Amino acid sequence: MFTCINQSCGARWKLEEVTVQNEGQGELFRCPLCGARNHVIRSVKPDGRVTYKQVRVSR
């Protein structure tokens, strides 16, 4: 489950509900509700499954 980092939004999303892509600053998803950029880290499991973990980016 991912949570939008935009304080006024805070919507929660399942992986199936978002599109993870690289916009030049690493992999992220844009919140479908407000459009905020939310960074994720991609991992490949030994069985070949790809998983994502949301990370907080300090600015």
PDB file of N, CA, C, O and CB in Angstrom:
ATOM      1  N   MET A   1       0.839  -1.165   0.000  1.00  0.00           N
ATOM      2  CA  MET A   1       0.000   0.000   0.000  1.00  0.00           C
ATOM      3  C   MET A   1       0.893   1.239   0.000  1.00  0.00           C
ATOM      4  O   MET A   1       1.832   1.326   0.792  1.00  0.00           O
ATOM      5  CB  MET A   1      -0.960  -0.009   1.213  1.00  0.00           C
ATOM      6  N   PHE A   2       0.614   2.179  -0.865  1.00  0.00           N
ATOM      7  CA  PHE A   2       1.360   3.433  -0.960  1.00  0.00           C
ATOM      8  C   PHE A   2       0.489   4.572  -0.452  1.00  0.00           C
ATOM      9  O   PHE A   2      -0.733   4.533  -0.592  1.00  0.00           O
ATOM     10  CB  PHE A   2       1.821   3.703  -2.420  1.00  0.00           C
ATOM     11  N   THR A   3       1.113   5.581   0.134  1.00  0.00           N
ATOM     12  CA  THR A   3       0.409   6.755   0.619  1.00  0.00           C
ATOM     13  C   THR A   3       0.988   7.987  -0.047  1.00  0.00           C
ATOM     14  O   THR A   3       2.206   8.166  -0.066  1.00  0.00           O
ATOM     15  CB  THR A   3       0.499   6.865   2.156  1.00  0.00           C
ATOM     16  N   CYS A   4       0.132   8.840  -0.595  1.00  0.00           N
ATOM     17  CA  CYS A   4       0.581  10.069  -1.247  1.00  0.00           C
ATOM     18  C   CYS A   4       1.270  10.960  -0.214  1.00  0.00           C
ATOM     19  O   CYS A   4       0.762  11.147   0.892  1.00  0.00           O
ATOM     20  CB  CYS A   4      -0.615  10.818  -1.916  1.00  0.00           C
ATOM     21  N   ILE A   5       2.438  11.511  -0.585  1.00  0.00           N
ATOM     22  CA  ILE A   5       3.194  12.352   0.340  1.00  0.00           C
ATOM     23  C   ILE A   5       2.652  13.771   0.429  1.00  0.00           C
ATOM     24  O   ILE A   5       3.057  14.523   1.316  1.00  0.00           O
ATOM     25  CB  ILE A   5       4.638  12.394  -0.075  1.00  0.00           C
ATOM     26  N   ASN A   6       1.761  14.153  -0.452  1.00  0.00           N
ATOM     27  CA  ASN A   6       1.161  15.486  -0.414  1.00  0.00           C
ATOM     28  C   ASN A   6       0.289  15.577   0.839  1.00  0.00           C
ATOM     29  O   ASN A   6      -0.692  14.845   0.964  1.00  0.00           O
ATOM     30  CB  ASN A   6       0.319  15.774  -1.716  1.00  0.00           C
ATOM     31  N   GLN A   7       0.643  16.476   1.771  1.00  0.00           N
ATOM     32  CA  GLN A   7      -0.057  16.565   3.054  1.00  0.00           C
ATOM     33  C   GLN A   7      -1.548  16.827   2.898  1.00  0.00           C
ATOM     34  O   GLN A   7      -2.345  16.331   3.694  1.00  0.00           O
ATOM     35  CB  GLN A   7       0.554  17.653   3.897  1.00  0.00           C
ATOM     36  N   SER A   8      -1.935  17.590   1.897  1.00  0.00           N
ATOM     37  CA  SER A   8      -3.363  17.885   1.734  1.00  0.00           C
ATOM     38  C   SER A   8      -4.114  16.737   1.058  1.00  0.00           C
ATOM     39  O   SER A   8      -5.343  16.755   0.999  1.00  0.00           O
ATOM     40  CB  SER A   8      -3.543  19.164   0.922  1.00  0.00           C
ATOM     41  N   CYS A   9      -3.390  15.744   0.552  1.00  0.00           N
ATOM     42  CA  CYS A   9      -4.029  14.608  -0.113  1.00  0.00           C
ATOM     43  C   CYS A   9      -3.997  13.383   0.796  1.00  0.00           C
ATOM     44  O   CYS A   9      -5.011  13.025   1.394  1.00  0.00           O
ATOM     45  CB  CYS A   9      -3.331  14.299  -1.460  1.00  0.00           C
ATOM     46  N   GLY A  10      -2.830  12.737   0.901  1.00  0.00           N
ATOM     47  CA  GLY A  10      -2.673  11.582   1.773  1.00  0.00           C
ATOM     48  C   GLY A  10      -3.434  10.340   1.331  1.00  0.00           C
ATOM     49  O   GLY A  10      -3.633   9.420   2.125  1.00  0.00           O
ATOM     50  N   ALA A  11      -3.864  10.305   0.067  1.00  0.00           N
ATOM     51  CA  ALA A  11      -4.628   9.148  -0.433  1.00  0.00           C
ATOM     52  C   ALA A  11      -3.772   7.889  -0.406  1.00  0.00           C
ATOM     53  O   ALA A  11      -2.552   7.948  -0.561  1.00  0.00           O
ATOM     54  CB  ALA A  11      -5.140   9.408  -1.869  1.00  0.00           C
ATOM     55  N   ARG A  12      -4.421   6.763  -0.210  1.00  0.00           N
ATOM     56  CA  ARG A  12      -3.724   5.464  -0.176  1.00  0.00           C
ATOM     57  C   ARG A  12      -4.052   4.699  -1.455  1.00  0.00           C
ATOM     58  O   ARG A  12      -5.191   4.700  -1.923  1.00  0.00           O
ATOM     59  CB  ARG A  12      -4.132   4.626   1.094  1.00  0.00           C
ATOM     60  N   TRP A  13      -3.027   4.043  -2.012  1.00  0.00           N
ATOM     61  CA  TRP A  13      -3.174   3.351  -3.286  1.00  0.00           C
ATOM     62  C   TRP A  13      -2.504   1.989  -3.230  1.00  0.00           C
ATOM     63  O   TRP A  13      -1.480   1.813  -2.569  1.00  0.00           O
ATOM     64  CB  TRP A  13      -2.587   4.188  -4.428  1.00  0.00           C
ATOM     65  N   LYS A  14      -3.089   1.035  -3.927  1.00  0.00           N
ATOM     66  CA  LYS A  14      -2.465  -0.275  -4.128  1.00  0.00           C
ATOM     67  C   LYS A  14      -1.579  -0.173  -5.365  1.00  0.00           C
ATOM     68  O   LYS A  14      -1.787   0.696  -6.211  1.00  0.00           O
ATOM     69  CB  LYS A  14      -3.546  -1.420  -4.286  1.00  0.00           C
ATOM     70  N   LEU A  15      -0.592  -1.060  -5.470  1.00  0.00           N
ATOM     71  CA  LEU A  15       0.301  -1.046  -6.626  1.00  0.00           C
ATOM     72  C   LEU A  15      -0.471  -1.141  -7.936  1.00  0.00           C
ATOM     73  O   LEU A  15      -0.100  -0.512  -8.927  1.00  0.00           O
ATOM     74  CB  LEU A  15       1.300  -2.188  -6.532  1.00  0.00           C
ATOM     75  N   GLU A  16      -1.539  -1.924  -7.939  1.00  0.00           N
ATOM     76  CA  GLU A  16      -2.335  -2.095  -9.167  1.00  0.00           C
ATOM     77  C   GLU A  16      -3.040  -0.804  -9.589  1.00  0.00           C
ATOM     78  O   GLU A  16      -3.483  -0.693 -10.733  1.00  0.00           O
ATOM     79  CB  GLU A  16      -3.372  -3.199  -8.967  1.00  0.00           C
ATOM     80  N   GLU A  17      -3.149   0.160  -8.695  1.00  0.00           N
ATOM     81  CA  GLU A  17      -3.878   1.396  -8.976  1.00  0.00           C
ATOM     82  C   GLU A  17      -2.982   2.534  -9.456  1.00  0.00           C
ATOM     83  O   GLU A  17      -3.479   3.595  -9.835  1.00  0.00           O
ATOM     84  CB  GLU A  17      -4.618   1.832  -7.747  1.00  0.00           C
ATOM     85  N   VAL A  18      -1.665   2.323  -9.444  1.00  0.00           N
ATOM     86  CA  VAL A  18      -0.734   3.370  -9.868  1.00  0.00           C
ATOM     87  C   VAL A  18       0.186   2.841 -10.963  1.00  0.00           C
ATOM     88  O   VAL A  18       0.305   1.632 -11.162  1.00  0.00           O
ATOM     89  CB  VAL A  18       0.096   3.884  -8.668  1.00  0.00           C
ATOM     90  N   THR A  19       0.829   3.758 -11.663  1.00  0.00           N
ATOM     91  CA  THR A  19       1.813   3.397 -12.683  1.00  0.00           C
ATOM     92  C   THR A  19       3.178   3.871 -12.223  1.00  0.00           C
ATOM     93  O   THR A  19       3.394   5.067 -12.024  1.00  0.00           O
ATOM     94  CB  THR A  19       1.450   4.011 -14.071  1.00  0.00           C
ATOM     95  N   VAL A  20       4.099   2.929 -12.053  1.00  0.00           N
ATOM     96  CA  VAL A  20       5.461   3.266 -11.653  1.00  0.00           C
ATOM     97  C   VAL A  20       6.264   3.527 -12.918  1.00  0.00           C
ATOM     98  O   VAL A  20       6.241   2.729 -13.855  1.00  0.00           O
ATOM     99  CB  VAL A  20       6.110   2.125 -10.790  1.00  0.00           C
ATOM    100  N   GLN A  21       6.984   4.663 -12.937  1.00  0.00           N
ATOM    101  CA  GLN A  21       7.786   5.012 -14.102  1.00  0.00           C
ATOM    102  C   GLN A  21       8.993   5.823 -13.666  1.00  0.00           C
ATOM    103  O   GLN A  21       9.051   6.305 -12.534  1.00  0.00           O
ATOM    104  CB  GLN A  21       6.949   5.794 -15.132  1.00  0.00           C
ATOM    105  N   ASN A  22       9.952   5.972 -14.560  1.00  0.00           N
ATOM    106  CA  ASN A  22      11.135   6.773 -14.291  1.00  0.00           C
ATOM    107  C   ASN A  22      10.991   8.070 -15.070  1.00  0.00           C
ATOM    108  O   ASN A  22      10.945   8.055 -16.300  1.00  0.00           O
ATOM    109  CB  ASN A  22      12.452   6.012 -14.679  1.00  0.00           C
ATOM    110  N   GLU A  23      10.920   9.198 -14.359  1.00  0.00           N
ATOM    111  CA  GLU A  23      10.783  10.504 -15.005  1.00  0.00           C
ATOM    112  C   GLU A  23      12.107  11.262 -14.994  1.00  0.00           C
ATOM    113  O   GLU A  23      12.123  12.489 -15.093  1.00  0.00           O
ATOM    114  CB  GLU A  23       9.696  11.333 -14.309  1.00  0.00           C
ATOM    115  N   GLY A  24      13.224  10.530 -14.874  1.00  0.00           N
ATOM    116  CA  GLY A  24      14.536  11.144 -14.901  1.00  0.00           C
ATOM    117  C   GLY A  24      15.161  11.346 -13.530  1.00  0.00           C
ATOM    118  O   GLY A  24      16.344  11.673 -13.434  1.00  0.00           O
ATOM    119  N   GLN A  25      14.389  11.159 -12.473  1.00  0.00           N
ATOM    120  CA  GLN A  25      14.920  11.309 -11.119  1.00  0.00           C
ATOM    121  C   GLN A  25      14.709  10.032 -10.322  1.00  0.00           C
ATOM    122  O   GLN A  25      14.576  10.079  -9.099  1.00  0.00           O
ATOM    123  CB  GLN A  25      14.258  12.500 -10.404  1.00  0.00           C
ATOM    124  N   GLY A  26      14.676   8.916 -10.989  1.00  0.00           N
ATOM    125  CA  GLY A  26      14.435   7.637 -10.332  1.00  0.00           C
ATOM    126  C   GLY A  26      12.983   7.219 -10.497  1.00  0.00           C
ATOM    127  O   GLY A  26      12.161   7.965 -11.030  1.00  0.00           O
ATOM    128  N   GLU A  27      12.688   6.028 -10.035  1.00  0.00           N
ATOM    129  CA  GLU A  27      11.338   5.496 -10.212  1.00  0.00           C
ATOM    130  C   GLU A  27      10.375   6.138  -9.221  1.00  0.00           C
ATOM    131  O   GLU A  27      10.710   6.372  -8.060  1.00  0.00           O
ATOM    132  CB  GLU A  27      11.334   3.968 -10.046  1.00  0.00           C
ATOM    133  N   LEU A  28       9.180   6.412  -9.707  1.00  0.00           N
ATOM    134  CA  LEU A  28       8.154   7.042  -8.890  1.00  0.00           C
ATOM    135  C   LEU A  28       6.782   6.737  -9.459  1.00  0.00           C
ATOM    136  O   LEU A  28       6.646   6.230 -10.572  1.00  0.00           O
ATOM    137  CB  LEU A  28       8.376   8.558  -8.806  1.00  0.00           C
ATOM    138  N   PHE A  29       5.764   7.058  -8.663  1.00  0.00           N
ATOM    139  CA  PHE A  29       4.400   7.046  -9.180  1.00  0.00           C
ATOM    140  C   PHE A  29       3.790   8.397  -8.884  1.00  0.00           C
ATOM    141  O   PHE A  29       4.102   9.024  -7.872  1.00  0.00           O
ATOM    142  CB  PHE A  29       3.550   5.890  -8.557  1.00  0.00           C
ATOM    143  N   ARG A  30       2.923   8.837  -9.765  1.00  0.00           N
ATOM    144  CA  ARG A  30       2.177  10.070  -9.529  1.00  0.00           C
ATOM    145  C   ARG A  30       0.833   9.698  -8.926  1.00  0.00           C
ATOM    146  O   ARG A  30       0.155   8.784  -9.396  1.00  0.00           O
ATOM    147  CB  ARG A  30       1.996  10.894 -10.849  1.00  0.00           C
ATOM    148  N   CYS A  31       0.462  10.414  -7.887  1.00  0.00           N
ATOM    149  CA  CYS A  31      -0.815  10.164  -7.235  1.00  0.00           C
ATOM    150  C   CYS A  31      -1.932  10.384  -8.251  1.00  0.00           C
ATOM    151  O   CYS A  31      -2.005  11.454  -8.855  1.00  0.00           O
ATOM    152  CB  CYS A  31      -1.002  11.084  -5.988  1.00  0.00           C
ATOM    153  N   PRO A  32      -2.809   9.392  -8.456  1.00  0.00           N
ATOM    154  CA  PRO A  32      -3.904   9.554  -9.410  1.00  0.00           C
ATOM    155  C   PRO A  32      -4.891  10.653  -9.020  1.00  0.00           C
ATOM    156  O   PRO A  32      -5.635  11.145  -9.868  1.00  0.00           O
ATOM    157  CB  PRO A  32      -4.641   8.255  -9.555  1.00  0.00           C
ATOM    158  N   LEU A  33      -4.903  11.041  -7.748  1.00  0.00           N
ATOM    159  CA  LEU A  33      -5.850  12.042  -7.276  1.00  0.00           C
ATOM    160  C   LEU A  33      -5.309  13.467  -7.416  1.00  0.00           C
ATOM    161  O   LEU A  33      -6.000  14.345  -7.932  1.00  0.00           O
ATOM    162  CB  LEU A  33      -6.208  11.769  -5.830  1.00  0.00           C
ATOM    163  N   CYS A  34      -4.064  13.699  -6.954  1.00  0.00           N
ATOM    164  CA  CYS A  34      -3.534  15.066  -6.947  1.00  0.00           C
ATOM    165  C   CYS A  34      -2.321  15.270  -7.856  1.00  0.00           C
ATOM    166  O   CYS A  34      -1.933  16.410  -8.112  1.00  0.00           O
ATOM    167  CB  CYS A  34      -3.163  15.446  -5.547  1.00  0.00           C
ATOM    168  N   GLY A  35      -1.719  14.187  -8.346  1.00  0.00           N
ATOM    169  CA  GLY A  35      -0.570  14.299  -9.250  1.00  0.00           C
ATOM    170  C   GLY A  35       0.779  14.438  -8.572  1.00  0.00           C
ATOM    171  O   GLY A  35       1.785  14.616  -9.259  1.00  0.00           O
ATOM    172  N   ALA A  36       0.838  14.362  -7.233  1.00  0.00           N
ATOM    173  CA  ALA A  36       2.113  14.480  -6.527  1.00  0.00           C
ATOM    174  C   ALA A  36       3.034  13.323  -6.892  1.00  0.00           C
ATOM    175  O   ALA A  36       2.588  12.199  -7.121  1.00  0.00           O
ATOM    176  CB  ALA A  36       1.889  14.523  -5.005  1.00  0.00           C
ATOM    177  N   ARG A  37       4.345  13.628  -6.941  1.00  0.00           N
ATOM    178  CA  ARG A  37       5.348  12.606  -7.250  1.00  0.00           C
ATOM    179  C   ARG A  37       5.743  11.892  -5.980  1.00  0.00           C
ATOM    180  O   ARG A  37       6.086  12.534  -4.987  1.00  0.00           O
ATOM    181  CB  ARG A  37       6.589  13.226  -7.929  1.00  0.00           C
ATOM    182  N   ASN A  38       5.698  10.563  -5.995  1.00  0.00           N
ATOM    183  CA  ASN A  38       6.010   9.726  -4.850  1.00  0.00           C
ATOM    184  C   ASN A  38       7.086   8.724  -5.262  1.00  0.00           C
ATOM    185  O   ASN A  38       6.853   7.891  -6.138  1.00  0.00           O
ATOM    186  CB  ASN A  38       4.736   8.999  -4.321  1.00  0.00           C
ATOM    187  N   HIS A  39       8.248   8.797  -4.644  1.00  0.00           N
ATOM    188  CA  HIS A  39       9.386   7.956  -5.029  1.00  0.00           C
ATOM    189  C   HIS A  39       9.271   6.541  -4.459  1.00  0.00           C
ATOM    190  O   HIS A  39       8.771   6.333  -3.354  1.00  0.00           O
ATOM    191  CB  HIS A  39      10.690   8.595  -4.562  1.00  0.00           C
ATOM    192  N   VAL A  40       9.750   5.582  -5.246  1.00  0.00           N
ATOM    193  CA  VAL A  40       9.755   4.176  -4.845  1.00  0.00           C
ATOM    194  C   VAL A  40      11.095   3.548  -5.208  1.00  0.00           C
ATOM    195  O   VAL A  40      11.817   4.048  -6.070  1.00  0.00           O
ATOM    196  CB  VAL A  40       8.590   3.404  -5.517  1.00  0.00           C
ATOM    197  N   ILE A  41      11.416   2.443  -4.536  1.00  0.00           N
ATOM    198  CA  ILE A  41      12.604   1.652  -4.857  1.00  0.00           C
ATOM    199  C   ILE A  41      12.130   0.312  -5.395  1.00  0.00           C
ATOM    200  O   ILE A  41      11.272  -0.344  -4.804  1.00  0.00           O
ATOM    201  CB  ILE A  41      13.537   1.467  -3.602  1.00  0.00           C
ATOM    202  N   ARG A  42      12.696  -0.080  -6.514  1.00  0.00           N
ATOM    203  CA  ARG A  42      12.347  -1.348  -7.165  1.00  0.00           C
ATOM    204  C   ARG A  42      13.269  -2.450  -6.684  1.00  0.00           C
ATOM    205  O   ARG A  42      14.478  -2.247  -6.570  1.00  0.00           O
ATOM    206  CB  ARG A  42      12.424  -1.220  -8.700  1.00  0.00           C
ATOM    207  N   SER A  43      12.706  -3.615  -6.400  1.00  0.00           N
ATOM    208  CA  SER A  43      13.483  -4.794  -6.015  1.00  0.00           C
ATOM    209  C   SER A  43      13.012  -5.982  -6.834  1.00  0.00           C
ATOM    210  O   SER A  43      11.824  -6.112  -7.131  1.00  0.00           O
ATOM    211  CB  SER A  43      13.348  -5.086  -4.492  1.00  0.00           C
ATOM    212  N   VAL A  44      13.951  -6.847  -7.198  1.00  0.00           N
ATOM    213  CA  VAL A  44      13.608  -8.082  -7.900  1.00  0.00           C
ATOM    214  C   VAL A  44      13.883  -9.236  -6.946  1.00  0.00           C
ATOM    215  O   VAL A  44      15.012  -9.418  -6.491  1.00  0.00           O
ATOM    216  CB  VAL A  44      14.424  -8.237  -9.244  1.00  0.00           C
ATOM    217  N   LYS A  45      12.857 -10.007  -6.649  1.00  0.00           N
ATOM    218  CA  LYS A  45      12.973 -11.138  -5.736  1.00  0.00           C
ATOM    219  C   LYS A  45      13.659 -12.305  -6.441  1.00  0.00           C
ATOM    220  O   LYS A  45      13.692 -12.339  -7.671  1.00  0.00           O
ATOM    221  CB  LYS A  45      11.583 -11.561  -5.210  1.00  0.00           C
ATOM    222  N   PRO A  46      14.207 -13.263  -5.688  1.00  0.00           N
ATOM    223  CA  PRO A  46      14.891 -14.417  -6.296  1.00  0.00           C
ATOM    224  C   PRO A  46      14.001 -15.199  -7.262  1.00  0.00           C
ATOM    225  O   PRO A  46      14.498 -15.819  -8.203  1.00  0.00           O
ATOM    226  CB  PRO A  46      15.388 -15.349  -5.210  1.00  0.00           C
ATOM    227  N   ASP A  47      12.694 -15.171  -7.032  1.00  0.00           N
ATOM    228  CA  ASP A  47      11.790 -15.894  -7.934  1.00  0.00           C
ATOM    229  C   ASP A  47      11.393 -15.071  -9.156  1.00  0.00           C
ATOM    230  O   ASP A  47      10.581 -15.518  -9.966  1.00  0.00           O
ATOM    231  CB  ASP A  47      10.544 -16.315  -7.186  1.00  0.00           C
ATOM    232  N   GLY A  48      11.971 -13.848  -9.296  1.00  0.00           N
ATOM    233  CA  GLY A  48      11.716 -13.020 -10.468  1.00  0.00           C
ATOM    234  C   GLY A  48      10.635 -11.967 -10.289  1.00  0.00           C
ATOM    235  O   GLY A  48      10.455 -11.111 -11.155  1.00  0.00           O
ATOM    236  N   ARG A  49       9.916 -12.019  -9.175  1.00  0.00           N
ATOM    237  CA  ARG A  49       8.873 -11.018  -8.944  1.00  0.00           C
ATOM    238  C   ARG A  49       9.498  -9.648  -8.706  1.00  0.00           C
ATOM    239  O   ARG A  49      10.539  -9.537  -8.058  1.00  0.00           O
ATOM    240  CB  ARG A  49       7.988 -11.418  -7.744  1.00  0.00           C
ATOM    241  N   VAL A  50       8.859  -8.612  -9.231  1.00  0.00           N
ATOM    242  CA  VAL A  50       9.304  -7.241  -9.012  1.00  0.00           C
ATOM    243  C   VAL A  50       8.411  -6.622  -7.941  1.00  0.00           C
ATOM    244  O   VAL A  50       7.185  -6.689  -8.024  1.00  0.00           O
ATOM    245  CB  VAL A  50       9.262  -6.406 -10.341  1.00  0.00           C
ATOM    246  N   THR A  51       9.044  -6.017  -6.930  1.00  0.00           N
ATOM    247  CA  THR A  51       8.292  -5.354  -5.876  1.00  0.00           C
ATOM    248  C   THR A  51       8.772  -3.914  -5.755  1.00  0.00           C
ATOM    249  O   THR A  51       9.879  -3.581  -6.179  1.00  0.00           O
ATOM    250  CB  THR A  51       8.442  -6.104  -4.526  1.00  0.00           C
ATOM    251  N   TYR A  52       7.935  -3.068  -5.175  1.00  0.00           N
ATOM    252  CA  TYR A  52       8.271  -1.666  -4.973  1.00  0.00           C
ATOM    253  C   TYR A  52       8.020  -1.285  -3.524  1.00  0.00           C
ATOM    254  O   TYR A  52       7.066  -1.747  -2.898  1.00  0.00           O
ATOM    255  CB  TYR A  52       7.458  -0.763  -5.921  1.00  0.00           C
ATOM    256  N   LYS A  53       8.903  -0.428  -2.999  1.00  0.00           N
ATOM    257  CA  LYS A  53       8.751   0.084  -1.642  1.00  0.00           C
ATOM    258  C   LYS A  53       8.800   1.604  -1.722  1.00  0.00           C
ATOM    259  O   LYS A  53       9.709   2.170  -2.329  1.00  0.00           O
ATOM    260  CB  LYS A  53       9.864  -0.479  -0.679  1.00  0.00           C
ATOM    261  N   GLN A  54       7.834   2.256  -1.117  1.00  0.00           N
ATOM    262  CA  GLN A  54       7.802   3.709  -1.127  1.00  0.00           C
ATOM    263  C   GLN A  54       8.881   4.262  -0.203  1.00  0.00           C
ATOM    264  O   GLN A  54       9.112   3.728   0.882  1.00  0.00           O
ATOM    265  CB  GLN A  54       6.414   4.225  -0.709  1.00  0.00           C
ATOM    266  N   VAL A  55       9.535   5.327  -0.635  1.00  0.00           N
ATOM    267  CA  VAL A  55      10.575   5.977   0.163  1.00  0.00           C
ATOM    268  C   VAL A  55      10.244   7.448   0.303  1.00  0.00           C
ATOM    269  O   VAL A  55       9.612   8.048  -0.566  1.00  0.00           O
ATOM    270  CB  VAL A  55      11.976   5.790  -0.475  1.00  0.00           C
ATOM    271  N   ARG A  56      10.683   8.014   1.411  1.00  0.00           N
ATOM    272  CA  ARG A  56      10.539   9.462   1.638  1.00  0.00           C
ATOM    273  C   ARG A  56      11.802  10.123   1.139  1.00  0.00           C
ATOM    274  O   ARG A  56      12.900   9.700   1.501  1.00  0.00           O
ATOM    275  CB  ARG A  56      10.283   9.801   3.157  1.00  0.00           C
ATOM    276  N   VAL A  57      11.678  11.145   0.322  1.00  0.00           N
ATOM    277  CA  VAL A  57      12.817  11.860  -0.205  1.00  0.00           C
ATOM    278  C   VAL A  57      12.944  13.165   0.568  1.00  0.00           C
ATOM    279  O   VAL A  57      12.012  13.970   0.587  1.00  0.00           O
ATOM    280  CB  VAL A  57      12.672  12.113  -1.735  1.00  0.00           C
ATOM    281  N   SER A  58      14.086  13.378   1.204  1.00  0.00           N
ATOM    282  CA  SER A  58      14.291  14.629   1.938  1.00  0.00           C
ATOM    283  C   SER A  58      14.698  15.723   0.968  1.00  0.00           C
ATOM    284  O   SER A  58      15.475  15.498   0.041  1.00  0.00           O
ATOM    285  CB  SER A  58      15.363  14.459   3.044  1.00  0.00           C
ATOM    286  N   ARG A  59      14.167  16.894   1.196  1.00  0.00           N
ATOM    287  CA  ARG A  59      14.461  18.019   0.292  1.00  0.00           C
ATOM    288  C   ARG A  59      14.999  19.183   1.054  1.00  0.00           C
ATOM    289  O   ARG A  59      15.303  20.219   0.464  1.00  0.00           O
ATOM    290  CB  ARG A  59      13.225  18.443  -0.480  1.00  0.00           C
TER     291      ARG A  59
END
